[in-house]
Amino acid sequence: MKKVLVLEDEANIRGFVVINLRRSGYEPIEASTGMEALEKWRVNPDICVALLDVMLPDIDGFEVCRRIRASGSKMGIIMLTAKSQEIDKVTGLMTGADDYVTKPFAIAELTARVDALVRRLGLEDDEKARVEITSGPFVLNTRNRTLEKNGQRLKLTQIEYMLVKLFMENPGKALSREEILAAVWGEDFRGELKTVDVNIRRLRIKIEADPTEPEFLTTVWGYGYKWGF
């Protein structure tokens, strides 16, 4: 049974989410503060998805997300925010979140987002897949899901890995934002196209010498992005 960390300081909301996740076949791990969530994660390293509330009594959900990502963890992360401002969505994605849900949310939508994230983070059939893809200074290993640049390992989230894999499998091909969103986040993802832009920006910080003048992951203005140099 897949474990889902539920970080929410409002007991009634947390309880409602927990009940419905359990009904959907998940094993919920509850936390009401950021520090408690980090401790629960420490003793449950096999958590596959974390639902992180932004507004908390101690450290906020963004900080919890940062600490999880700083450790190298590739678990799926969905931010729960009561705010609808664009900056909150961008902040969550830039700190390493894979998705966000704005309160108040329908529980069916939330569980669908968890299901979709679990599906797209699932391991592929390595026997049929190419083990290594090489492009310029980059080597992508699809067996252990890692990326190296000039022999140095780069720390990627699962979404970043999937973006790199999509581009390296389609060198020189211009991919529209719609194509990228469908391929990486899934056909049933309801997020905005801006989700692609934010994650591309975050990925460039890791792979480009100068993210403002990208050499490898370039913009096709008014359309999308392509991998080529």
C-alpha positions in Angstrom: 0.0 0.0 0.0 1.5 3.4 -1.1 2.1 5.9 1.7 0.9 9.5 1.4 2.1 12.1 3.9 -0.8 14.5 4.8 0.5 17.8 6.3 -2.4 19.9 7.4 -2.8 21.8 10.6 -6.6 21.9 10.5 -7.7 18.6 12.1 -11.1 18.4 10.3 -9.6 18.9 6.9 -6.8 16.5 7.6 -9.2 13.9 8.9 -11.4 14.2 5.8 -8.5 13.9 3.4 -7.1 10.9 5.4 -10.4 9.0 5.3 -10.8 9.5 1.6 -7.2 8.5 0.8 -7.6 5.4 2.8 -10.8 4.6 0.9 -8.8 5.0 -2.3 -6.2 2.4 -1.3 -3.5 4.6 0.2 -1.8 4.5 3.6 -2.0 8.1 5.0 0.7 9.4 7.3 -0.6 12.4 9.3 1.2 15.5 10.5 -0.1 18.8 11.8 3.2 20.8 11.8 6.1 21.2 9.5 8.6 19.7 11.9 6.3 16.7 12.6 6.0 16.1 8.9 9.8 16.1 8.5 10.0 13.6 11.4 7.3 11.4 9.9 9.1 11.4 6.6 12.4 10.5 8.3 10.9 7.3 9.8 8.9 6.6 6.6 11.4 7.1 3.8 9.1 5.1 1.5 6.4 7.8 1.3 5.6 8.2 -2.3 3.5 11.4 -2.3 3.4 14.3 0.2 0.4 16.7 0.5 1.9 19.9 2.1 -0.3 22.7 3.4 1.4 26.1 3.0 0.2 27.9 6.1 1.4 26.2 9.2 2.1 27.2 12.8 5.8 26.6 12.7 7.7 26.4 9.3 5.6 26.7 6.2 4.9 24.1 3.6 7.4 25.7 1.1 10.2 25.2 3.7 9.2 21.6 4.2 9.3 21.1 0.4 12.7 22.7 0.2 14.1 20.4 2.9 12.7 17.3 1.3 14.1 18.2 -2.1 17.5 19.2 -0.6 17.9 15.7 0.7 17.6 14.4 -2.9 14.2 12.8 -2.4 12.2 12.3 -5.5 8.8 11.7 -3.8 5.8 13.4 -5.5 4.8 16.7 -3.8 1.5 18.5 -4.0 1.1 21.9 -2.3 -2.2 22.7 -0.6 -2.8 26.5 -0.5 -5.7 28.7 0.6 -4.4 31.5 -1.6 -5.1 31.7 -5.3 -2.3 34.3 -6.1 -0.1 33.2 -9.0 3.0 33.9 -6.8 2.0 31.0 -4.4 1.7 28.6 -7.3 5.1 29.7 -8.8 6.8 29.6 -5.3 5.6 26.0 -4.7 6.8 24.8 -8.1 10.1 26.6 -7.8 10.8 25.0 -4.4 10.3 21.5 -5.9 6.6 20.8 -5.8 5.1 18.8 -8.7 1.6 20.1 -8.4 -0.7 22.4 -6.4 -4.3 22.4 -5.3 -6.1 25.5 -4.1 -8.4 25.4 -1.1 -11.3 24.8 -0.9 -10.9 21.7 -3.1 -13.2 18.9 -4.0 -11.8 15.6 -2.4 -12.4 13.8 -5.7 -10.1 16.3 -7.4 -7.4 15.9 -4.8 -7.4 12.1 -4.9 -7.4 12.3 -8.7 -4.3 14.5 -8.5 -2.6 12.0 -6.2 -3.5 9.1 -8.5 -2.2 10.9 -11.5 1.1 11.8 -9.8 1.6 8.2 -8.6 1.0 7.0 -12.2 3.4 9.4 -13.8 6.1 8.7 -11.2 5.8 5.0 -11.7 8.9 3.0 -12.9 8.9 2.1 -16.5 9.7 -1.3 -18.0 13.5 -1.1 -18.0 13.9 -4.3 -20.0 12.3 -2.6 -23.0 13.6 0.9 -22.4 16.9 2.3 -23.5 19.2 2.2 -20.5 21.3 5.3 -21.4 20.7 8.3 -23.6 23.7 10.5 -24.5 23.4 14.0 -25.8 26.4 16.3 -25.8 27.8 16.5 -22.2 24.7 14.7 -20.8 24.1 11.1 -20.0 20.6 10.0 -18.9 20.3 6.6 -17.3 16.8 5.4 -17.5 17.4 2.4 -15.2 18.3 4.4 -12.1 16.7 7.6 -13.4 19.7 9.8 -13.1 21.3 12.6 -15.2 25.0 13.4 -15.4 26.6 16.4 -17.1 30.3 16.0 -17.8 30.4 13.1 -15.4 28.8 15.0 -12.6 25.5 13.8 -11.1 22.7 16.4 -11.2 20.0 16.2 -8.5 16.6 16.2 -10.3 13.0 15.8 -9.1 10.9 13.2 -10.8 9.2 15.8 -12.9 12.6 17.3 -14.0 13.8 13.8 -14.9 10.7 13.2 -17.0 11.2 16.5 -18.8 14.8 15.8 -19.6 13.9 12.3 -20.8 11.1 13.7 -23.0 13.5 16.2 -24.6 16.5 13.9 -25.0 14.3 11.3 -26.7 13.2 14.1 -29.1 16.4 16.0 -29.9 15.9 19.0 -32.2 12.1 18.6 -32.1 10.1 21.6 -31.1 7.5 20.5 -28.5 4.5 22.6 -27.7 3.6 23.4 -24.1 0.4 21.4 -24.6 2.5 18.3 -25.7 4.9 18.7 -22.8 2.1 19.0 -20.3 0.3 15.9 -21.6 3.5 13.8 -21.8 4.8 14.7 -18.4 1.8 15.6 -16.3 -0.7 13.3 -18.0 -3.7 13.9 -20.3 -6.0 14.3 -17.3 -3.9 17.1 -15.6 -6.0 20.2 -15.1 -3.2 22.6 -14.3 -2.2 25.6 -16.4 0.4 25.8 -19.2 2.4 28.1 -16.9 3.3 24.9 -15.0 5.5 23.9 -17.9 7.3 27.3 -18.0 8.0 27.2 -14.3 9.4 23.7 -14.3 11.5 24.5 -17.4 12.9 27.5 -15.6 13.8 25.4 -12.6 15.4 22.7 -14.8 17.5 25.3 -16.6 19.0 26.4 -13.3 20.4 22.9 -12.9 21.5 22.1 -16.4 22.6 25.4 -18.0 25.8 27.3 -17.2 23.7 30.5 -17.7 19.9 29.9 -17.3 19.1 33.3 -18.8 21.0 32.3 -22.0 20.2 28.6 -22.3 22.4 26.5 -24.6 20.7 23.1 -24.4 17.0 23.7 -23.5 15.9 26.5 -25.8 12.7 28.4 -26.2 10.6 28.3 -29.4 8.9 31.6 -29.0 5.1 31.5 -29.0 5.1 27.7 -29.2 7.2 25.8 -26.6 10.7 24.4 -26.2 13.3 22.1 -27.8 16.4 20.2 -26.9 19.3 21.0 -29.2 22.7 22.8 -29.5 
